[in-house]
Amino acid sequence: MGTFVYGRRQGGRFAYKIEDRTLRHVELAIVTKLRRGEQFAFTLGERVVPSGLGTHVLWIGPHIPLQFEYMTSPRQIPINRAWIERLIQDASLPDGLHLVPEPDSVPLGSAARLS
């Protein structure tokens, strides 16, 4: 289980627990959008927000510190290009980026889909 950290250490930061595989794909989508100069909303619901704190909608932009912490090496996680593309497309919608299930696809650099 990895952690997505939003905000500065001293000025109020929020940490969200997200499974490493999902976090890696979210990271690649966010980095792609930021490299394009695009800003967007990222909505996190009950699955990752601590109980009783509701839904969090985060603004993702170039001046907001983000950190992606993994339990395993992110380089060992097979990449599903279709999932990244779906996350990037969703981030462009008015509701912004949401965690969505992984679509069926063969991960990059692999002959078979790994579970």
Stockholm file with secondary structure:
# STOCKHOLM 1.0

chainA/1-115         MGTFVYGRRQGGRFAYKIEDRTLRHVELAIVTKLRRGEQFAFTLGERVVPSGLGTHVLWIGPHIPLQFEYMTSPRQIPINRAWIERLIQDASLPDGLHLVPEPDSVPLGSAARLS
#=GR chainA/1-115 SS CEEEEESCSSSCCEEEEECHHHHHHHHHHHHHHHHTTCCEEEEECTTTSCTTSCCEEEEECTTSCEEEECSSCGGGSCBCHHHHHHHHHHHTSTTCEECCCCCSCCCBTCSSCCC
#=GC SS_cons         CEEEEESCSSSCCEEEEECHHHHHHHHHHHHHHHHTTCCEEEEECTTTSCTTSCCEEEEECTTSCEEEECSSCGGGSCBCHHHHHHHHHHHTSTTCEECCCCCSCCCBTCSSCCC
//
